[in-house]
Amino acid sequence: MESIKIVVWDAVGNLLWGVRPWDEWSDHIKAHLRSEDADAIAHAPSFAQIFADYAVELCQVKSVDELAAEIDDADFLVLHKVHVPGDVLLRGRQLRLIQHLGLDYRGVPMEAARAMNVPVAATPLVNYQVVAEHTWALILNQLKQLPAQRVQIQQRAYFETWGTFPNIKPVCDLTLGLLGFGEIARPVARIARAFEMRVIYWDIVRFPELERQYGVEYVGWDEIFSRADVLSVHLALNDATHGIVGAREIGLMKPTALFVNTARGKLVDQAALIDALQQRRLGSAALDVFAEEPLPADDPLHALHEQLAANVMLTPHSAWQSPWTWVRDSHGIWFNVLRQLRGEAIHYLV
């Protein structure tokens, strides 16, 4: 049996979520998986099952120093949302593959990898794609006033106004602001351009090449809030971004604007957002994430959600879609490692 060493550095924890042993899934998750696939156990193999023919030493590290201590004799380096210094990577003289989860592999020192002649693969996340889909579902739900139209039909209140409905907005007349331009924001931008919508973005890093590719405009921090008709949050949550959208930023927004958050609830001062909605200083909001989750039963957001005129839409952190998203993302990277071991073509080489 061949012995291999795999070093994993994952700032979020996605890499191994979908390859847990079946017995470690909660009963709720097992039921969900089975409800969507009767043969779920066979189609969700664990890490141990995937690498059953190999003796694997799996090392999970949490810092550059820990990586430096383990990389010298590593065969595989598997990464997600981290930055590897080039001099540390160069120590991995036995590396056969650098596998990154996600297409945004800016944390991989490509010059060092090429100098070592080590292939790098960047596997896209299903998770990111389905969150982008959900973002657009929320946007169109609000801009087209679908909840209110549903009520009008249910109440048979359309006879004098048939064929019209107030406050429906043509998407092409609006400006979409993307707070962050990572792997979820980019497909959101692509869809916006298909609708001929103006798209602006802010990110801590500017992406000139992506601006040309996606037809988006980079703007400053204050400007994205003041210009956007729809502001969609797509930042990672960390010490620097906790509460980054506060009362000041919300106060810069147009009173007709739609605020969308499918990223993390703690990026936003939720009390300030609620106050702006209650006082009608903000047009509407669509939220999939919250400061406390599950959302407390007595949270004032519920009252806003239940008042049709408040134009607030809530979903229960469901944008990521299903536990099968975890499984598919984890399998995307681990089966790539297996392909290398078997001498097969590696997917998503960069």
C-alpha positions in Angstrom: 0.0 0.0 0.0 1.5 3.4 -1.1 2.0 5.9 1.7 1.2 9.6 1.0 1.2 12.7 3.1 -1.5 15.4 2.5 -1.3 18.8 4.1 -4.5 20.8 4.3 -4.7 24.5 5.1 -8.3 25.7 5.0 -9.3 29.1 6.5 -13.0 28.2 6.3 -13.3 24.4 6.7 -15.0 23.5 3.4 -12.4 21.0 2.3 -13.4 18.1 4.5 -17.1 18.9 5.2 -18.4 16.7 2.4 -16.2 13.7 3.1 -17.2 12.9 6.6 -18.0 9.3 7.6 -21.7 8.7 7.2 -22.1 8.1 10.9 -20.8 11.6 11.7 -23.5 13.3 9.8 -26.4 14.5 12.0 -29.7 12.7 11.6 -31.2 15.8 10.0 -28.4 15.9 7.3 -28.7 12.2 6.7 -32.4 12.6 6.1 -31.9 15.5 3.8 -29.3 13.6 1.7 -31.5 10.5 1.5 -34.5 12.7 0.5 -32.6 13.8 -2.6 -30.9 10.6 -3.4 -32.1 7.2 -2.1 -28.6 5.8 -2.7 -27.0 8.6 -0.7 -24.6 6.4 1.3 -22.9 5.1 -1.8 -22.8 8.5 -3.5 -21.3 10.3 -0.5 -18.2 8.3 0.2 -16.0 9.5 3.1 -12.3 10.5 2.9 -11.3 7.1 4.2 -13.3 5.4 1.5 -12.0 7.5 -1.3 -8.4 6.8 -0.2 -9.0 3.2 0.9 -6.1 1.9 -1.3 -3.5 4.3 0.3 -1.9 4.8 3.7 -2.7 8.5 4.2 -1.1 10.9 6.7 -3.5 13.8 6.8 -2.0 17.0 8.4 -4.3 20.0 9.0 -2.5 23.2 9.6 -3.7 26.6 10.7 -0.8 29.0 10.0 2.2 29.6 7.9 4.5 28.4 10.7 2.6 25.1 10.9 2.7 24.7 7.1 6.4 25.3 7.1 6.8 22.5 9.7 4.9 20.0 7.6 5.5 20.8 3.9 9.1 19.4 3.5 7.9 15.8 3.0 4.3 16.5 1.8 3.0 14.8 -1.4 -0.1 17.0 -1.7 -1.0 20.5 -0.6 -4.7 21.3 -0.5 -5.8 24.9 0.1 -8.8 27.1 0.6 -8.8 30.9 1.1 -5.2 31.2 2.4 -2.0 32.8 1.2 1.1 30.6 1.0 4.5 32.5 0.9 6.6 31.5 -2.0 9.6 30.7 0.1 7.6 28.2 2.2 6.1 26.5 -0.9 9.7 26.0 -2.3 10.4 23.8 0.7 7.9 21.2 -0.6 10.3 19.4 -2.8 8.2 16.2 -2.9 4.9 17.9 -3.9 3.0 16.2 -6.7 0.0 18.5 -6.8 -1.2 21.8 -5.3 -5.0 21.6 -5.2 -7.0 24.8 -4.4 -10.7 24.8 -3.7 -12.1 27.7 -5.7 -11.2 29.5 -8.9 -9.8 32.5 -7.0 -6.3 31.0 -6.3 -4.5 34.3 -5.7 -3.1 32.8 -2.5 -1.0 30.3 -4.4 2.5 31.6 -5.4 2.3 30.5 -9.0 5.8 31.6 -9.8 7.2 29.3 -7.2 4.9 26.5 -8.2 6.1 26.8 -11.8 9.7 26.9 -10.8 9.1 23.6 -8.9 7.2 22.2 -11.9 4.3 21.3 -9.6 0.9 21.3 -11.2 -1.8 23.6 -9.6 -5.5 22.9 -9.9 -8.2 25.3 -8.9 -11.6 23.6 -8.6 -14.7 25.8 -8.8 -17.2 25.5 -5.9 -20.8 24.5 -6.5 -21.5 26.3 -3.3 -20.5 29.7 -4.8 -22.6 29.1 -7.9 -25.8 28.3 -6.1 -25.3 31.3 -3.7 -25.1 33.5 -6.8 -28.3 31.9 -8.1 -30.0 32.6 -4.8 -28.8 36.2 -4.8 -30.5 36.8 -8.1 -33.7 35.0 -7.0 -33.9 37.5 -4.1 -33.1 40.5 -6.3 -35.8 39.7 -8.9 -38.3 38.7 -6.2 -38.1 42.2 -4.8 -37.7 44.2 -8.0 -40.7 42.5 -9.6 -42.8 42.8 -6.4 -43.6 39.1 -6.5 -44.8 38.7 -2.9 -47.2 41.6 -3.3 -48.4 40.3 -6.7 -49.1 36.9 -5.1 -51.2 38.5 -2.4 -53.2 40.5 -5.0 -54.0 37.4 -7.0 -54.9 35.5 -3.8 -57.2 38.2 -2.7 -58.8 38.6 -6.2 -58.0 42.3 -6.0 -56.9 42.8 -9.5 -60.1 43.5 -11.5 -59.6 47.3 -11.8 -55.9 47.2 -12.2 -55.4 44.1 -14.4 -52.2 44.2 -16.5 -50.4 46.7 -14.2 -48.7 46.6 -10.8 -47.0 49.5 -8.9 -43.3 49.7 -8.2 -42.1 47.1 -10.6 -38.6 48.2 -11.8 -36.9 47.5 -15.1 -33.6 45.9 -14.1 -31.7 47.6 -17.0 -32.5 51.0 -15.5 -30.7 50.2 -12.3 -27.1 50.1 -10.9 -26.0 47.0 -9.1 -23.3 47.5 -6.4 -21.2 44.4 -5.4 -19.5 44.7 -2.1 -16.6 42.3 -2.7 -15.7 40.8 -6.1 -14.9 37.2 -5.3 -16.2 34.0 -6.7 -19.8 34.6 -5.8 -20.0 38.2 -6.9 -18.6 37.4 -10.3 -21.4 35.2 -11.6 -23.8 37.7 -10.0 -22.2 40.4 -12.2 -22.3 38.2 -15.3 -26.1 37.8 -14.9 -26.5 41.5 -14.3 -24.7 42.3 -17.6 -27.0 39.9 -19.4 -29.8 42.1 -18.2 -27.8 45.2 -19.4 -27.5 46.5 -15.8 -24.8 48.9 -14.8 -22.5 47.1 -12.3 -20.1 48.7 -9.9 -17.9 47.0 -7.2 -15.7 47.6 -4.3 -13.1 45.2 -3.0 -10.0 45.6 -0.9 -8.1 44.4 -4.0 -8.9 45.9 -7.4 -9.1 43.5 -10.4 -8.5 45.5 -13.7 -8.5 42.3 -15.8 -11.8 41.2 -14.3 -13.3 44.6 -14.8 -12.8 44.2 -18.5 -14.0 40.6 -18.5 -17.2 41.3 -16.6 -17.9 44.8 -17.7 -17.8 46.3 -14.2 -16.6 49.5 -12.7 -14.4 49.9 -9.6 -15.6 52.6 -7.2 -14.7 53.9 -3.7 -16.2 52.7 -0.5 -18.7 55.6 0.0 -19.6 55.7 -3.7 -20.8 52.1 -3.9 -23.3 52.8 -1.1 -24.5 56.1 -2.6 -24.8 55.0 -6.2 -26.2 51.5 -5.9 -29.9 50.9 -6.5 -29.2 47.3 -5.5 -26.4 46.6 -3.1 -25.3 43.0 -2.7 -22.8 41.9 0.0 -20.2 39.4 -1.0 -17.4 39.8 1.6 -15.7 37.1 3.7 -16.2 37.5 7.4 -13.0 38.1 9.4 -11.6 40.4 12.1 -11.3 43.2 9.5 -14.8 42.9 8.1 -16.9 42.2 11.2 -19.5 44.9 11.3 -18.0 46.7 8.2 -21.4 47.8 7.0 -22.6 50.1 9.7 -25.2 52.8 10.3 -23.0 55.3 8.4 -22.9 53.1 5.3 -26.6 52.3 5.4 -27.3 56.1 5.7 -25.4 56.7 2.5 -27.8 54.5 0.5 -30.7 55.7 -1.6 -34.1 55.6 0.2 -35.3 53.4 -2.7 -32.4 51.0 -2.6 -32.5 47.3 -2.1 -30.0 45.8 0.4 -29.1 42.1 -0.2 -26.9 39.9 2.0 -26.2 36.3 1.2 -22.7 36.4 2.7 -22.5 36.6 6.5 -24.9 38.4 8.9 -22.1 39.7 11.1 -20.7 41.8 8.3 -23.6 44.2 8.9 -24.8 46.2 11.9 -28.2 44.4 11.9 -29.8 46.9 14.4 -28.9 49.8 12.1 -30.3 48.0 9.1 -33.6 47.2 11.0 -33.9 50.8 12.1 -33.4 52.1 8.5 -36.1 49.7 7.3 -38.5 50.5 10.1 -38.1 54.3 9.5 -38.4 53.8 5.7 -35.0 55.3 5.1 -34.2 52.2 3.0 -36.4 50.9 0.3 -36.1 47.1 0.9 -33.9 44.3 2.0 -33.4 40.6 1.1 -31.5 38.6 3.6 -30.3 35.0 3.8 -27.9 35.5 6.7 -28.3 37.1 10.1 -26.2 38.3 13.1 -27.5 35.4 15.2 -28.5 32.1 13.6 -30.9 30.5 13.6 -32.7 33.8 13.6 -34.4 34.2 17.0 -38.2 33.8 16.9 -38.7 37.3 18.4 -36.2 39.1 16.2 -37.8 42.3 14.8 -36.8 41.2 11.3 -39.7 38.7 11.5 -42.2 41.6 11.9 -40.8 43.4 8.9 -40.9 40.2 6.8 -44.5 39.7 7.7 -45.5 43.3 6.8 -45.8 43.3 3.0 -45.3 47.1 2.8 -41.9 46.8 4.5 -40.5 45.0 1.4 -38.3 42.6 3.4 -37.6 39.1 2.3 -35.9 36.5 4.5 -34.7 33.0 3.8 -33.1 30.6 6.3 -29.5 30.6 5.3 -30.5 28.3 2.5 -28.6 29.9 -0.4 -25.9 27.2 -0.3 -28.8 24.9 -1.3 -28.2 21.4 0.2 -25.7 19.1 2.0 -25.0 17.7 -1.5 -23.2 21.0 -2.2 -20.7 20.1 0.5 -20.3 16.6 -0.9 -19.9 17.8 -4.5 -17.3 20.5 -3.5 -15.3 18.1 -1.4 -15.4 15.4 -4.0 -14.2 17.9 -6.6 -10.9 18.3 -4.9 -10.3 14.9 -3.4 -11.0 13.0 -6.6 -8.5 15.3 -8.3 -5.9 14.1 -5.8 -6.9 10.5 -6.5 -6.6 11.2 -10.3 -3.0 12.2 -9.8 -2.3 9.1 -7.8 -3.7 7.0 -10.5 -1.9 8.8 -13.3 -5.2 10.2 -14.8 -5.8 13.6 -16.2 -6.2 16.3 -13.5 -9.2 18.5 -13.8 -9.1 22.4 -13.6 -5.4 22.8 -14.1 -4.3 26.5 -14.1 
